[in-house]
Amino acid sequence: MASFLRAKQSGVATDLSAGLLPGSFNPDELARYGINSQVSCLAYDPTRSLLAVGTSPSTFSPRGKIYVFGRDRVHRILQPPNPSGGVSYRQLAFVNHSLVSLDSNNEVALWDLETCTQTSKYSYVKVSSLVTDPALDWAFVGSASSSGDVQVYDLDRARPVPFRLGNLAKEVYPREMIGDRAGVAAMAIHPRDIGKLAVGYAGGVVGVYSFKMGGVQRWYEPPPAGGRMMMRGKVKLTNVVWHPSGTFLMGGYENGVMVFWDVKEGRVVGVRDVYGSLDDLEGDKRDRVPLGRVKWACKGNNPDDTGLVVQGGWDRGEQQSGKRGISFLDLGPTPVYATSSWEVLGGYVKGRGERVVMEMPPGAEVVDYVLIPRQSPYFDGAQDPLAVMAMLSSGELITLSFPSGWAISPTNMLHPSLSFVHPFVQRIGVASVGRERWLGMVEKRSQGEAILKGGKGGNTRRKMVDVRNVILVAHADSTVRIWDVGFGDEVENPGQLQVDVARAVGRFEDVSVSEVHMAEGTGEFAAGTKTGEVVVYKWGVNKFHGRDAMTALDPKPGGLTDISTRAEPSLKEGLQPFVLYEMAQGSISALCVSDVGFIAVGSEGGHFSMIDLRGPSVIYTSPVTEFITQEKKSFSLKKSSSSHNKLEFPTAISFGVMTLEGDSYSSICCFVGTNLGHIATFRLLPSGQSYTAKPAGFIKTSADRVISLSPINSETGSPATATGQSVAGLRSNVQTPGVLVAVTQSEIRIFKPSTNKGASKSFDDQLCDSARVIHPPNLPPSVVCLFGDRTTRAYSIPSLKEVGRASLSMLDPSRTLSCVISKTGELIAWNGPSEIAVMPVYGSGKGLPASTDSLISPERTLPPRPTISNLQWISGTQYVSPTDLDLLIGGEGRPPSKRVVRAEEVERAAAGGGGYGGSSSQQQQEGWGDYLVRQVNERAEKLSFVDDAMMKLQEASSGWAEDVNKTVKEQKRGLLLGGLKKSFF
């Protein structure tokens, strides 16, 4: 009976929701975007151009996850089969077709990137260092315990091996290797000779272990200095880093000091910090931040032109001033070792170039970073870096160009999920844009080399719908990114649009976006700020592309300013800044961009304005109190007093075309809802070349905030929004019978504007946080609401009968107010601090589908590992190939690994090729003694060739000298005889 009465009171004669069955309301989880908890580690694979992101546990994810991202929308999420709570990932590394992870439980796990499953895991004790190499099948695991062991994990066989290095330093430095000083602090594989592993102990000493010799080749210790400085065993070691050519070894210490050793002689060639040389260690009084990650980078294809990338190590006073970040110490070309003096070598490591600081945002510090090399995965991922991606203490990511330190936008460079923490998101909106319109909105922007190129998208169903759900994401750096969240189908335009609100406003501080809205038909976009500005964007070509034409403009409070000169120089075509409206009445609280050239704006200061973009001009501005009068005396004194004590301001705005109550014609209308439950109606009438807006009346609903206003056709149920087609029909007096569906925190109301009360239904148990009238494809319209108890419900029109209800326990209860609902029926809701879920409400209740994307690109193969030079080999350096290392660590009984088998297949396909140690198959079939004999014979043969060449050169030189002497003697004899002839004859 109540439903029948509501239908009569609302003025809607037919059941517009007929055909909706109770069981049809069953939300699916279509997709997720974002990162579910704080980022804890990063890894980049330049060979396959993939980025891995590890996270720590949170309320919304009891165990950390691993996200692997490729090009466009390619991504996979790696989770263990039997997750245990409270585990975060500490380190990730790409090796061949696998990903190696180390978590907070000291568990080393191996993940197959082809199947994206965990293939094995093994728990160690107090792991302090995990070292891998793209060309090796071994992971070296260093322990921070008093034992100081280095154990080895076989990545090909997915199991630990018996090979183990005990605490090597205890034999040489027994007094310093006690307690926490005895553990392994850092390790590094020689960049060119894989037979050498540098092991650094917390006590301060570093040993280079030779797998060929079966022991430490040489020990390196800090220089003797008094006090608290570098005395062995006094300052903890934090880093061990090789020079790209292996000429030098660097040890980084907890006090921010870096010590450089000559690898061949074991001599200290220099001591410095991030500021420069430290010749007087005892007189150094700096209080530095401990060194974090340090990498020795090389430029281009020249491993001898180098620099240090240093996290931390700066003075704490500088930290207080805010000038801190990642330091790049440009060392320049490496001197020729054979001909350089100790002074020249010391001058090189102490630095010739200046220090470049890649600064971080205010209030954030670098926790870790990863370099993005262009091609090579070797040299510890530091050859020819394109960019550096830093993980901040705030939990955000930032990408900077290398080495200049300029910020790189993630737009169309990284997966949209990464942009949720690059930086954090403050506000989201959604627009159902026409498919043809969206396919044409592809911005043309000058961008550098792509960061992620790997992977291949999985098979998706083709669903040619006439609209695309486009999400509007406002970030903490005042940028707004716009992209298609999809329907679980093929995304035909996967690109992102970007606008810089701070640049359009004209300042780069204190700019925070509070509201966003996009016209679904025209694609015009507007963003409102917390300081009371509204920036309007239109699609177009940038007249100032390639040059910065930004100029200072005089403020116009209450007026419009042309800001077309504030377009981004890198943007050739896209959403260009059009006008700036300085409302200056507090934070923008409501914003609506219509498809017919009008924009309505409300502010928390209690003001409302309308803008006609045809001028452009402000056609109406007024305080809310002028067009909404006080309640009648029939209301209770309690309600009246509580309402009067609050400042009233707009919270929801919508444009429509319909016939208002008492009119005989249809008109363009603007509906405005406030925080105190009032709903006002405006008529927009032509006036010369523009329009005028006049209040047509208002109604009072509950005393709660108005959340949603949806005009619909009362006969067909279709949207009665203001579109170009509906406005064009006004000229021929086409009438649109319409009603307005208004949702507040405590009720739904359907009425015929502007003063009719209509019919309502109250929510007795919960407050509504988000609502909208939806029009799903092939389904009748209904009202969908999301409540504070994380339930969503659907109501029929006009009877307001509950059609269905579902619980969404995965949502973040603290952010249900920020959730949005699309016109096609997708709930876009927060299920974590930086992750959203896309859920069609009329579905089958399915969970999140597994990604079918492929991470492995067969055409991307691992390049050969850098190795020692011919001169080094001839002079006696013992070369160890990957196959040799397999034999030394795994033993003779270990079958060839998958990597070796694949390499042999490639060699056979390429018709073979020589090498330092012969072919892999030959080495696998010969014994260890035969192998050494063959190495010695080959070296002797090479040396004999050199000896023969030198002998021939000596003989040739000797003959040439004899010929010269003979010629000179003949010339002297000729001159003497000539003189005698002249004298006597």
TAWOGI-V380973 format. One record per residue. N is the residue number from 1. RES is the residue in one letter. OMEGA is omega in whole degrees, 0 to 359 (* if undefined). BURIAL is b if it has 16 or more other C-alpha atoms within 10 Angstrom, else e. Layout:
# TAWOGI-V380973
N_RES_OMEGA_BURIAL / N_RES_OMEGA_BURIAL
This chain:
# TAWOGI-V380973
1_M_179_e / 2_A_180_e / 3_S_179_b / 4_F_180_e / 5_L_179_e / 6_R_179_b / 7_A_178_b / 8_K_183_b / 9_Q_185_b / 10_S_182_b / 11_G_178_b / 12_V_188_b / 13_A_184_e / 14_T_177_b / 15_D_184_b / 16_L_181_b / 17_S_181_b / 18_A_180_e / 19_G_176_e / 20_L_179_b / 21_L_180_e / 22_P_182_e / 23_G_182_e / 24_S_179_e / 25_F_185_b / 26_N_188_b / 27_P_169_b / 28_D_169_b / 29_E_189_b / 30_L_183_b / 31_A_173_b / 32_R_176_b / 33_Y_180_b / 34_G_178_b / 35_I_192_b / 36_N_179_b / 37_S_188_b / 38_Q_179_b / 39_V_182_b / 40_S_180_b / 41_C_182_b / 42_L_173_b / 43_A_181_b / 44_Y_179_b / 45_D_181_b / 46_P_180_b / 47_T_181_b / 48_R_176_b / 49_S_180_b / 50_L_177_b / 51_L_177_b / 52_A_181_b / 53_V_176_b / 54_G_182_b / 55_T_176_b / 56_S_182_b / 57_P_178_b / 58_S_178_b / 59_T_185_e / 60_F_176_e / 61_S_185_b / 62_P_176_b / 63_R_178_b / 64_G_179_b / 65_K_174_b / 66_I_176_b / 67_Y_176_b / 68_V_185_b / 69_F_174_b / 70_G_183_b / 71_R_178_b / 72_D_181_b / 73_R_182_b / 74_V_178_b / 75_H_171_b / 76_R_178_b / 77_I_182_b / 78_L_178_b / 79_Q_180_b / 80_P_182_b / 81_P_179_e / 82_N_185_e / 83_P_173_e / 84_S_188_e / 85_G_171_e / 86_G_182_e / 87_V_175_b / 88_S_181_b / 89_Y_183_b / 90_R_185_b / 91_Q_177_b / 92_L_179_b / 93_A_175_b / 94_F_176_b / 95_V_178_b / 96_N_180_b / 97_H_186_e / 98_S_173_b / 99_L_180_b / 100_V_181_b / 101_S_173_b / 102_L_183_b / 103_D_184_b / 104_S_175_b / 105_N_181_b / 106_N_180_b / 107_E_176_b / 108_V_183_b / 109_A_180_b / 110_L_183_b / 111_W_177_b / 112_D_183_b / 113_L_177_b / 114_E_180_e / 115_T_181_e / 116_C_177_b / 117_T_177_b / 118_Q_183_b / 119_T_179_e / 120_S_175_b / 121_K_179_b / 122_Y_182_e / 123_S_177_e / 124_Y_182_e / 125_V_173_e / 126_K_180_b / 127_V_179_b / 128_S_183_b / 129_S_176_b / 130_L_185_b / 131_V_176_b / 132_T_177_b / 133_D_183_b / 134_P_183_b / 135_A_185_b / 136_L_177_b / 137_D_185_b / 138_W_172_b / 139_A_181_b / 140_F_186_b / 141_V_180_b / 142_G_184_b / 143_S_177_b / 144_A_179_b / 145_S_182_b / 146_S_178_b / 147_S_178_b / 148_G_183_b / 149_D_168_b / 150_V_180_b / 151_Q_186_b / 152_V_178_b / 153_Y_181_b / 154_D_183_b / 155_L_180_b / 156_D_180_b / 157_R_178_e / 158_A_179_b / 159_R_175_e / 160_P_180_b / 161_V_181_e / 162_P_183_e / 163_F_183_e / 164_R_173_e / 165_L_175_b / 166_G_179_e / 167_N_184_b / 168_L_185_b / 169_A_182_b / 170_K_180_e / 171_E_184_e / 172_V_182_e / 173_Y_186_e / 174_P_185_e / 175_R_181_e / 176_E_185_b / 177_M_178_b / 178_I_176_b / 179_G_183_e / 180_D_177_b / 181_R_184_b / 182_A_184_b / 183_G_176_b / 184_V_180_b / 185_A_182_b / 186_A_177_b / 187_M_178_b / 188_A_176_b / 189_I_178_b / 190_H_185_b / 191_P_182_b / 192_R_182_b / 193_D_184_b / 194_I_177_b / 195_G_181_b / 196_K_180_b / 197_L_176_b / 198_A_181_b / 199_V_179_b / 200_G_181_b / 201_Y_184_b / 202_A_179_b / 203_G_174_b / 204_G_183_b / 205_V_181_b / 206_V_176_b / 207_G_176_b / 208_V_182_b / 209_Y_177_b / 210_S_178_b / 211_F_180_b / 212_K_181_e / 213_M_181_e / 214_G_180_e / 215_G_181_e / 216_V_180_b / 217_Q_179_b / 218_R_176_e / 219_W_179_b / 220_Y_181_b / 221_E_183_b / 222_P_181_b / 223_P_178_b / 224_P_178_e / 225_A_184_e / 226_G_175_e / 227_G_187_e / 228_R_192_e / 229_M_194_b / 230_M_178_b / 231_M_182_b / 232_R_180_b / 233_G_182_b / 234_K_182_e / 235_V_184_b / 236_K_174_b / 237_L_179_b / 238_T_186_b / 239_N_168_b / 240_V_185_b / 241_V_176_b / 242_W_165_b / 243_H_184_b / 244_P_178_b / 245_S_181_b / 246_G_182_b / 247_T_183_b / 248_F_176_b / 249_L_182_b / 250_M_173_b / 251_G_178_b / 252_G_187_b / 253_Y_187_b / 254_E_180_b / 255_N_177_b / 256_G_181_b / 257_V_177_b / 258_M_180_b / 259_V_183_b / 260_F_179_b / 261_W_167_b / 262_D_187_b / 263_V_185_b / 264_K_184_e / 265_E_182_e / 266_G_184_e / 267_R_175_b / 268_V_180_b / 269_V_179_b / 270_G_175_b / 271_V_182_b / 272_R_168_b / 273_D_184_b / 274_V_182_b / 275_Y_181_e / 276_G_186_b / 277_S_175_b / 278_L_180_b / 279_D_181_e / 280_D_182_e / 281_L_184_b / 282_E_181_e / 283_G_181_e / 284_D_182_e / 285_K_182_e / 286_R_173_e / 287_D_188_e / 288_R_171_b / 289_V_179_b / 290_P_177_b / 291_L_173_b / 292_G_181_b / 293_R_177_b / 294_V_176_b / 295_K_178_b / 296_W_186_b / 297_A_175_b / 298_C_186_b / 299_K_176_b / 300_G_180_b / 301_N_180_e / 302_N_182_e / 303_P_180_b / 304_D_174_b / 305_D_197_b / 306_T_174_b / 307_G_181_b / 308_L_174_b / 309_V_192_b / 310_V_171_b / 311_Q_181_b / 312_G_179_b / 313_G_181_b / 314_W_180_b / 315_D_181_b / 316_R_174_b / 317_G_176_e / 318_E_177_e / 319_Q_180_e / 320_Q_182_e / 321_S_177_e / 322_G_180_b / 323_K_180_b / 324_R_182_b / 325_G_178_b / 326_I_182_b / 327_S_171_b / 328_F_181_b / 329_L_184_b / 330_D_181_b / 331_L_178_b / 332_G_181_b / 333_P_178_b / 334_T_178_b / 335_P_177_e / 336_V_189_e / 337_Y_186_e / 338_A_185_e / 339_T_184_e / 340_S_177_e / 341_S_178_e / 342_W_179_e / 343_E_179_e / 344_V_179_b / 345_L_178_b / 346_G_177_b / 347_G_179_b / 348_Y_184_b / 349_V_178_b / 350_K_171_b / 351_G_175_b / 352_R_181_e / 353_G_181_e / 354_E_179_e / 355_R_176_b / 356_V_181_b / 357_V_174_b / 358_M_190_b / 359_E_181_b / 360_M_176_b / 361_P_181_e / 362_P_176_e / 363_G_182_e / 364_A_177_b / 365_E_181_b / 366_V_175_b / 367_V_179_b / 368_D_178_b / 369_Y_175_b / 370_V_177_b / 371_L_178_b / 372_I_179_b / 373_P_183_b / 374_R_185_b / 375_Q_191_b / 376_S_175_b / 377_P_186_b / 378_Y_185_b / 379_F_179_b / 380_D_179_b / 381_G_186_b / 382_A_177_b / 383_Q_177_b / 384_D_182_b / 385_P_176_b / 386_L_184_b / 387_A_175_b / 388_V_177_b / 389_M_185_b / 390_A_175_b / 391_M_187_b / 392_L_180_b / 393_S_178_b / 394_S_184_b / 395_G_181_b / 396_E_174_b / 397_L_174_b / 398_I_180_b / 399_T_183_b / 400_L_174_b / 401_S_182_b / 402_F_0_b / 403_P_186_b / 404_S_179_e / 405_G_177_b / 406_W_182_e / 407_A_177_b / 408_I_179_b / 409_S_177_b / 410_P_182_b / 411_T_181_b / 412_N_174_b / 413_M_182_b / 414_L_177_b / 415_H_180_b / 416_P_179_b / 417_S_179_b / 418_L_180_b / 419_S_179_b / 420_F_176_b / 421_V_186_b / 422_H_352_b / 423_P_184_b / 424_F_181_b / 425_V_178_b / 426_Q_185_b / 427_R_174_b / 428_I_174_b / 429_G_180_b / 430_V_176_b / 431_A_177_b / 432_S_186_b / 433_V_177_b / 434_G_185_b / 435_R_181_b / 436_E_178_e / 437_R_183_b / 438_W_179_b / 439_L_178_e / 440_G_182_e / 441_M_177_b / 442_V_184_b / 443_E_176_b / 444_K_185_e / 445_R_176_b / 446_S_181_e / 447_Q_177_e / 448_G_181_e / 449_E_182_e / 450_A_181_e / 451_I_183_b / 452_L_181_b / 453_K_188_b / 454_G_177_b / 455_G_180_b / 456_K_181_b / 457_G_179_b / 458_G_179_e / 459_N_178_e / 460_T_180_e / 461_R_178_e / 462_R_181_e / 463_K_183_e / 464_M_177_e / 465_V_184_e / 466_D_177_e / 467_V_175_b / 468_R_177_b / 469_N_183_b / 470_V_182_b / 471_I_179_b / 472_L_188_b / 473_V_179_b / 474_A_184_b / 475_H_184_b / 476_A_179_b / 477_D_176_b / 478_S_172_b / 479_T_176_b / 480_V_179_b / 481_R_187_b / 482_I_182_b / 483_W_185_b / 484_D_177_b / 485_V_174_b / 486_G_177_b / 487_F_187_b / 488_G_181_e / 489_D_178_e / 490_E_177_b / 491_V_186_b / 492_E_177_e / 493_N_184_b / 494_P_183_b / 495_G_179_b / 496_Q_172_b / 497_L_180_b / 498_Q_172_b / 499_V_180_b / 500_D_184_b / 501_V_181_b / 502_A_179_b / 503_R_180_b / 504_A_179_b / 505_V_178_b / 506_G_175_b / 507_R_186_e / 508_F_176_e / 509_E_178_e / 510_D_175_e / 511_V_181_b / 512_S_184_b / 513_V_181_b / 514_S_181_b / 515_E_176_b / 516_V_177_b / 517_H_179_b / 518_M_175_b / 519_A_187_b / 520_E_181_b / 521_G_185_b / 522_T_182_b / 523_G_176_b / 524_E_189_b / 525_F_177_b / 526_A_178_b / 527_A_177_b / 528_G_183_b / 529_T_179_b / 530_K_177_b / 531_T_169_b / 532_G_176_b / 533_E_173_b / 534_V_179_b / 535_V_181_b / 536_V_181_b / 537_Y_173_b / 538_K_179_b / 539_W_179_b / 540_G_180_e / 541_V_181_b / 542_N_179_b / 543_K_184_b / 544_F_182_b / 545_H_178_b / 546_G_178_e / 547_R_182_e / 548_D_181_e / 549_A_183_e / 550_M_180_b / 551_T_177_e / 552_A_180_e / 553_L_180_e / 554_D_179_e / 555_P_177_e / 556_K_179_e / 557_P_181_e / 558_G_182_e / 559_G_181_e / 560_L_180_b / 561_T_176_b / 562_D_183_e / 563_I_181_b / 564_S_179_b / 565_T_181_b / 566_R_177_b / 567_A_179_b / 568_E_182_b / 569_P_183_b / 570_S_184_b / 571_L_180_b / 572_K_179_b / 573_E_181_b / 574_G_177_b / 575_L_183_b / 576_Q_177_b / 577_P_184_b / 578_F_179_b / 579_V_176_b / 580_L_177_b / 581_Y_179_b / 582_E_182_b / 583_M_174_b / 584_A_179_b / 585_Q_182_b / 586_G_183_b / 587_S_178_b / 588_I_185_b / 589_S_180_b / 590_A_184_b / 591_L_179_b / 592_C_177_b / 593_V_182_b / 594_S_177_b / 595_D_185_b / 596_V_170_b / 597_G_178_b / 598_F_175_b / 599_I_178_b / 600_A_186_b / 601_V_173_b / 602_G_182_b / 603_S_180_b / 604_E_174_b / 605_G_176_b / 606_G_180_b / 607_H_179_b / 608_F_181_b / 609_S_173_b / 610_M_182_b / 611_I_173_b / 612_D_183_b / 613_L_179_b / 614_R_180_e / 615_G_352_e / 616_P_180_b / 617_S_175_b / 618_V_185_b / 619_I_178_b / 620_Y_172_e / 621_T_184_b / 622_S_169_e / 623_P_180_b / 624_V_184_b / 625_T_181_e / 626_E_180_e / 627_F_172_b / 628_I_181_b / 629_T_182_e / 630_Q_180_e / 631_E_177_e / 632_K_183_e / 633_K_181_e / 634_S_177_e / 635_F_182_e / 636_S_180_e / 637_L_181_e / 638_K_179_e / 639_K_183_e / 640_S_182_b / 641_S_180_e / 642_S_179_e / 643_S_183_b / 644_H_183_e / 645_N_181_e / 646_K_175_e / 647_L_182_e / 648_E_181_b / 649_F_182_b / 650_P_177_b / 651_T_180_b / 652_A_182_b / 653_I_177_b / 654_S_175_b / 655_F_179_b / 656_G_174_b / 657_V_181_b / 658_M_176_b / 659_T_181_b / 660_L_180_b / 661_E_179_b / 662_G_180_e / 663_D_176_e / 664_S_181_e / 665_Y_176_e / 666_S_182_b / 667_S_174_b / 668_I_184_b / 669_C_172_b / 670_C_181_b / 671_F_184_b / 672_V_175_b / 673_G_184_b / 674_T_180_b / 675_N_179_b / 676_L_172_b / 677_G_176_b / 678_H_175_b / 679_I_182_b / 680_A_179_b / 681_T_177_b / 682_F_170_b / 683_R_175_b / 684_L_185_b / 685_L_179_e / 686_P_178_e / 687_S_183_e / 688_G_180_e / 689_Q_183_e / 690_S_181_e / 691_Y_171_b / 692_T_179_b / 693_A_181_b / 694_K_177_b / 695_P_180_b / 696_A_180_b / 697_G_180_b / 698_F_173_b / 699_I_176_b / 700_K_175_b / 701_T_173_b / 702_S_180_b / 703_A_184_b / 704_D_181_b / 705_R_174_b / 706_V_185_b / 707_I_188_b / 708_S_174_b / 709_L_185_b / 710_S_175_b / 711_P_179_b / 712_I_175_b / 713_N_185_b / 714_S_180_b / 715_E_184_b / 716_T_183_b / 717_G_180_b / 718_S_180_b / 719_P_177_b / 720_A_180_b / 721_T_181_b / 722_A_178_b / 723_T_179_b / 724_G_181_e / 725_Q_181_e / 726_S_178_b / 727_V_178_b / 728_A_179_e / 729_G_179_e / 730_L_180_b / 731_R_179_e / 732_S_176_e / 733_N_174_e / 734_V_183_b / 735_Q_179_b / 736_T_175_b / 737_P_185_b / 738_G_173_b / 739_V_179_b / 740_L_176_b / 741_V_182_b / 742_A_178_b / 743_V_173_b / 744_T_180_b / 745_Q_186_b / 746_S_181_b / 747_E_169_b / 748_I_179_b / 749_R_175_b / 750_I_183_b / 751_F_176_b / 752_K_183_b / 753_P_17_b / 754_S_186_b / 755_T_181_b / 756_N_182_b / 757_K_178_b / 758_G_183_b / 759_A_182_b / 760_S_174_b / 761_K_184_b / 762_S_171_b / 763_F_187_e / 764_D_191_e / 765_D_185_e / 766_Q_174_e / 767_L_179_b / 768_C_181_b / 769_D_180_b / 770_S_183_b / 771_A_177_b / 772_R_168_b / 773_V_183_b / 774_I_179_b / 775_H_181_b / 776_P_176_b / 777_P_176_e / 778_N_177_e / 779_L_178_e / 780_P_182_b / 781_P_175_b / 782_S_178_b / 783_V_179_b / 784_V_182_b / 785_C_174_b / 786_L_187_b / 787_F_182_b / 788_G_177_b / 789_D_179_b / 790_R_171_b / 791_T_175_b / 792_T_184_b / 793_R_178_b / 794_A_181_b / 795_Y_181_b / 796_S_178_b / 797_I_10_b / 798_P_187_b / 799_S_180_b / 800_L_176_b / 801_K_181_b / 802_E_182_e / 803_V_182_b / 804_G_181_b / 805_R_180_b / 806_A_177_b / 807_S_181_e / 808_L_187_b / 809_S_182_e / 810_M_185_e / 811_L_175_b / 812_D_184_b / 813_P_181_b / 814_S_185_e / 815_R_178_b / 816_T_177_b / 817_L_183_b / 818_S_181_e / 819_C_180_b / 820_V_180_b / 821_I_181_b / 822_S_180_b / 823_K_182_b / 824_T_173_b / 825_G_177_b / 826_E_175_b / 827_L_179_b / 828_I_192_b / 829_A_179_b / 830_W_173_b / 831_N_177_b / 832_G_181_b / 833_P_183_b / 834_S_179_b / 835_E_177_b / 836_I_175_b / 837_A_177_b / 838_V_188_b / 839_M_171_b / 840_P_185_b / 841_V_176_b / 842_Y_182_b / 843_G_182_b / 844_S_177_e / 845_G_181_b / 846_K_176_e / 847_G_182_e / 848_L_180_e / 849_P_178_e / 850_A_179_e / 851_S_177_e / 852_T_180_e / 853_D_178_b / 854_S_181_b / 855_L_185_b / 856_I_174_b / 857_S_185_e / 858_P_183_e / 859_E_179_e / 860_R_183_e / 861_T_182_e / 862_L_178_b / 863_P_179_e / 864_P_180_e / 865_R_175_b / 866_P_183_e / 867_T_182_b / 868_I_181_b / 869_S_178_e / 870_N_181_e / 871_L_177_e / 872_Q_181_e / 873_W_181_e / 874_I_183_e / 875_S_174_e / 876_G_178_e / 877_T_183_e / 878_Q_180_b / 879_Y_177_b / 880_V_178_b / 881_S_175_b / 882_P_178_b / 883_T_177_b / 884_D_181_b / 885_L_175_b / 886_D_180_b / 887_L_182_b / 888_L_184_b / 889_I_185_b / 890_G_182_b / 891_G_183_e / 892_E_183_e / 893_G_182_e / 894_R_179_e / 895_P_178_e / 896_P_180_b / 897_S_179_b / 898_K_179_e / 899_R_180_b / 900_V_179_b / 901_V_178_e / 902_R_180_e / 903_A_179_e / 904_E_179_b / 905_E_178_e / 906_V_180_e / 907_E_179_e / 908_R_179_e / 909_A_181_e / 910_A_178_e / 911_A_171_e / 912_G_179_e / 913_G_182_e / 914_G_178_e / 915_G_182_e / 916_Y_186_e / 917_G_182_b / 918_G_182_e / 919_S_181_e / 920_S_182_b / 921_S_179_e / 922_Q_182_e / 923_Q_183_b / 924_Q_184_b / 925_Q_180_e / 926_E_179_e / 927_G_182_e / 928_W_178_e / 929_G_178_e / 930_D_180_e / 931_Y_180_b / 932_L_178_e / 933_V_179_e / 934_R_179_b / 935_Q_181_b / 936_V_181_e / 937_N_179_e / 938_E_180_b / 939_R_178_b / 940_A_179_e / 941_E_177_e / 942_K_181_e / 943_L_178_e / 944_S_176_e / 945_F_180_e / 946_V_181_e / 947_D_178_e / 948_D_180_e / 949_A_180_e / 950_M_178_e / 951_M_178_e / 952_K_179_e / 953_L_180_e / 954_Q_179_e / 955_E_179_e / 956_A_180_e / 957_S_180_e / 958_S_179_e / 959_G_180_e / 960_W_180_e / 961_A_179_e / 962_E_178_e / 963_D_179_e / 964_V_180_e / 965_N_180_e / 966_K_180_e / 967_T_180_e / 968_V_179_e / 969_K_180_e / 970_E_179_e / 971_Q_178_e / 972_K_180_e / 973_R_178_e / 974_G_179_e / 975_L_180_e / 976_L_180_e / 977_L_178_e / 978_G_179_e / 979_G_179_e / 980_L_179_e / 981_K_180_e / 982_K_183_e / 983_S_187_e / 984_F_184_e / 985_F_*_e
